Amino acid sequence: MRLHANNMFHRDVRVFSAATVFVDGASELAAAGLRYEYKRDSLSESARSVSVPLRHLVARTLTVRLEFDARWIMISEIQFSSGKSLHQTLISVSFVGA
């Protein structure tokens, strides 16, 4: 999974510090959550694409929890890369405040 995120730290916007992915109907490991930590970049304010490895998991639903590293997180795109699918894919994104 790739998330395109902004890193304008002078405006209190940073790439998330960590992402935890929960997959419904997957193995015990996936149900417990896959955690990816992003190393803070305090040099470049350019937006970037951050790849979060999903370890080839297959699921109908997944939940991604992003942890703040500043006051704001700005995500402009979410992409999934996978092989052939036998079923139609529907992506629904919702945001939940803390």
Sequence and secondary structure as in RCSB ss.txt:
>XXXX:A:sequence
MRLHANNMFHRDVRVFSAATVFVDGASELAAAGLRYEYKRDSLSESARSVSVPLRHLVARTLTVRLEFDARWIMI
SEIQFSSGKSLHQTLISVSFVGA
>XXXX:A:secstr
 EEEE   GGGTB   SEEEEEETTS HHHHH EEEE    SS  S EEEE   TT   S EEEEEE SSSB  E
EEEE   S  SS           
